């Protein structure tokens, strides 16, 4: 009898929906295999409370492979061996790897967290930040809730291309940027062209476990959370991490549900206060999310606050909430890929 039916269901969902939606046939195969394997489900159960079991198990295994552990499984990972997989299913060598390295995999699952830093989500943030700047006419003071390594705080240092049916319809940013991001536009809507310059006065992030990318091991863990077919994302992460040397940010260790007010108080009055999150709130309990909203409402008795959120599932919603006088009004801007691959602007 399966002792972890909730984990079995999570891996089945991952195999049916999440991996196919995000173009990872490798993880679709592995998740389906794990769902029917009691030993691997027991291993995945070592995760910390609130952490998604599939992401933790797959991240732990890929971390060891990226670290240089030699095993036939590596041949099934495009980031390690190229785009052409060997014949046969990846699951048998995956299972063998997990059991051969059970203690190391279990330790990673039990001590690490999913803090995926998806730089391409900035394709969703850029048009929303452009709207805020047009309204506020003041430099943005950014606060990233669930910032991970905080790379999205440097959104204005990246170059952007928005395509419809393969044709470029919008471009933004410097041609000399080290990080180039693209998003496909779905549906008839087009994001409003952001102002040529969006000045940023301050860049603060808060996370219960902020990641210092000056530490090679922390960078390696972030890479391990990227799915193995997403070779471009690995490169974007490394290039965005390099940008931190020229455009430093401030990361704060803390729980946004209790510690956000102290950050809000630091923001100068002459700036546009923007609090944002990207696929991070699912890790915060409902009462914590309510405290965050209450903190923003309280702050807006003294000044306006804009809140940008790319949150939710299947697909996420991009919203802009304008807080003023102790209350907020939310506008749905778009539906979007959770990884910023596509945007359906003006979707209702």
N, C-alpha and C positions, 0 to 999 in steps of 0.2 A: 504493500500500500504506500502511496506517495505521501511522505511526511510533510511536503511543502507544496500543497496545491496552489497557493498563491504565486509561488515562484514559477511553477510549471506554466500557469496562465500567463505570467509576465513574459516568459521566453516564447511562448506560442504567439502572443501578441507582437512581440518584437520580430519574429520570423514572418508573420503574415503582413504586418502593416509598416512598422518603423523601418526595418532594413530595406524592404523594396521601395518605400517612399523616398528614402535617402540614398538609393542607388548603391546598395552594398550586398551583392549576391553572396559574398563570403559570409557575412554575418547572418544572412537569412538562413543559410545552410547550417551554420553552427548553432544558431538559436533553436532551430527545429530539433537538432540532435540533442541539445542539452535538455530541452523540455521533456524528453522521454528517458532521461538518464538520472537515476536516483543519486549516484555518487557525485555527479557534477552539480546537481541541485543542492546537495548537502554542502558542497564547497562554496557555491554561490551564496548560501545562507549566512556565510561569515561576514557579510557586509554590515556596515553600520546602519542603524535605524534611519530610514528615509532615503537611503541611497539606492538607485536603480540597479538591481542585480545583474541584468545583462551587460550594462555598460561597465560595471565594476569587474566582472569576470573577464570580459574581453579586453578591457584596459590593462588588467594585471598581466594577462598572457602577452599582449603586444609589448608591454613595457619590458618584459624579460627578453623578448626577441630583439627589440631595438637595442637592448643593453648588450647583445652579442651572444646570448645563449644559442648554441647551435642545435638545430633539430630539423627533421624533414618538414615540419609544419611551416617553416619560414618560406618554403617554395610556393605556398598558397597565398602569401601576402604581397600584393603588388608593390607596396612601398619598400619591400625588401628585395624582391626578386624579379620585378618587371611585370608587365600587364598580362602575360600569357601564363595561366595557371597550369600545373601538371595535370595529367588525367586522374580521374577518381575524385571522390568526395574529400573535402578538407576535414570532415568531422573525425574520422578515425585517428589521424595524427594529432588533431586538437585534443581529443580525449586522452591519448597517450601522453601528450605534453603535460596536461593538467595533473594527471596522476603521478607522473615522474617527478614533477616539481610542486607537489601538493603543498608542502609547507611554505614555500616562497610565495606561491599564488595566494594561499589563505592569508598570509601576513599582509600582503598588499591590499587584498579585499577588505581586511579588517581595519586597516589604518589609513587608507587613502580615501579621497572623496572625488566625486565627479565634478569637475570645475572646467568643463570644456570651454576653451576660448575660441569662439568662432568669429574671426575677424570679418568675414563676409557679411555678418549681420549688420555691419555698418551701412550696407546698401539700403537698409530699411531706416536706419537712424538718420542718415544724411538729409533726406527730404523733410523729415519731421523737425530736425534741428533748424533747417532752413525756414520753415514756417514760423518757428518760435522767434528766430532772429528778426524776421520781417515784422512780426507783431511787437516785439519788445524794443527793437532798435537800441539794443545794448549788448555788450559782450556776454557770452554765455558763461555761467558758472555751473559746471557739470558735476553731478554726483551719481556715480554708477553703483546701484544696489546689486550685490552679488557680483562684484567686479572681477573675480578670479585674478588674472594677472593685470587687468586694467588696460589691455591693448586697445579696446574700443574707445577709450577716452581720447585717443589720438586720431579720431576719425578724419580730421581735417588735414592730416599729413598723407592721406592715401588718394589715389586716383580712381575714378569711377566711370563705368560705361553701362548704360541701360539700353538693352536691345529688345526689339520686337521682331519676331520672325527672322532673327539673324541680322537685322538692320539696326545700326546705331541711331537712337532717337534722342539721347541725352548724354552729355559728357560733363564731368566736373573734376577739378583738381589739377595739380601740376603734372605736366608730361614727364617730369623727372622723378616722380614719386617711386620709391622702391617697392611699394605694394600697389598692385593693380587689382581692382575688384569689379566684377561684372554681375549683373542681374538681368534676367529675362522679364519682360513686361507681359502680363497676361490680361486679357479683357481689353475693353476700349479705353480705360483710363490711363493717364500718364501723370506721374508725380510732377508737381510744379517745379520748375527749374530753381534750384537753390541760388541764393545770392552768390556772386563770384567769390566773395570773401565772407566767412563766418568767424568773426573774432571770438576767441575763447580766453576768458580771464583766469579760470582756474579749472583744475582737473583732479577730482577726488573720487576715490572708490572705497567702498566698504565691503568687507567679506569676513566671514568667520575664520577663514584660513587663506589670507591673501598670498598669492604666489609671487615669489621673487625670481624673476627670470635671469638674474645674474647668477643663480645657482643652476649649473648644468643639469642636475638631477630633477629639479622642478620643471625645467623646460622639457626634459625627456618624458616626464609623467604627462604633461599636457599633450605632447605628441602621441603618447600611447592612447589617449582618449579619442584621437582622430581615427576615423574608420580607415581600414587599410587600403581601400581603393581610392581614397581622396588624396592623391599625391599632391595636388595643387594646394590643398589646405595645409599640408605639412610645410610647404615652401612659404606660404603666406604667414604662417605662425612664426617661423624663424626670421623672416624679413621684418615683420612687425615688431618682434622682440628687439631687433637691432635698432629700431627707431627710438626706443626708450633712451638710448644714450644721448640723443640730440633733443629729445622732447620729454623730459622727465615728468612723471605723474606722482600723486600722493596716494598711497594705499594705506587704509586704516583697518586694523584687526578689530572686529566687533560684530555684534548682531544688529542688523539694521532695524529690527523690530523694537529695539530698546535704545540703540545708540545713535540713530539717525538725527534726533533733535540737536545734538551737540555739533554735528556737521552743518546743519541748516543755519545755526546761529553764527557760524564763521563767515558766511558768504556776504561780501560787501553789498551795500544797498544799491549801488549804481550798476549792478549786473542783473542779468536775467537768470533766475534760479531755475535750473532744469535738473530734475531727478528722473533717472531712467533705469530700466532693467530689460534684459534680453534673456528669456527662457531661464529665469532664475527664481521666480517666486514660488515655483512648485516645491522648493526645498524649505519654504517658510510656512509653518502651520497657519491655519486660518486666523487665529487670534493675533498672531504676529503680523499678518498682512493688514488686519484691521488697525493695529497700532501704528503701522506705517502711514496708512491713510489718515488717521487721526492726527499724527504729527504734522502732516502736510497741511491739513485743514487749519490746525492751530497756528501754524506759521503764516498762513495767508490772511490772518487778521491784521498782519503788519505789512505784508508785501505780496505781490502775485507770485505764484509758483506754477511752472509747467511740468507736467509729468508725461514722459514718453514711455510706452511699454510695448514690447514685442513678447506677448505671453499667450498661453493657451496651447491647444493641440488640434491637429487635423482640420485645417491648418491653424497656426497661431494668428492672432489679430494684432495689428499695429494700431495703437490708439494714442490720442493726445488728450490729456485731461488738463483743463485750465482751472486752476484754483484761485479764487478771489473772495475775500470777505468771509472766510470760514467754510466755504463749500466749493465743490468742484463739478464741472460739467465735462463729460467725456465725449469725444468725437472719434468714430471709427474711421481711420484713414485708409486701411488696406487689409487684405489678407496676404499672407506671405509664407514662403518656405521657412522652416525653422532654422535653416542654415543660410538664409539670404539668397538662395539661388534664383528665386522668382518673386515677383510682387504683382498683386492684382489691386491696383490703386482704385479707390472709390468703391470698393466692394461692399455691398450691404448684406 
